[in-house]
């Protein structure tokens, strides 16, 4: 019985491997070169378009994740440029900055805004990581 079980344990991965070898060549010609990267770019563009309904976003961002009123993205902008961007964008919308929520240094920033039209606060954190800045947006 133990010998039979050992043989089956060995056979199952071999069968799966064999199926992969048989099916893999059929998949290789279906996607043009760069299709996966193009698809990821298209998905990111659609996600950005949807997020821009709730938050202003600078150009060139890559969305890391978004769920409800929370968005995390990466940008090549510096921390101070991210802060400048949100101050300008929210000023245009009549959203006021909460001075007591601001904490800005060279490599990180926390700022907050109050939107009187929906009584929600918008909190933004930006942290420099290498050549990029990670940004966290949240409405509460």
Order of alpha helices (4+ residues) and beta strands (2+ residues): alpha-alpha-beta-beta-alpha-beta-beta-beta-beta-beta
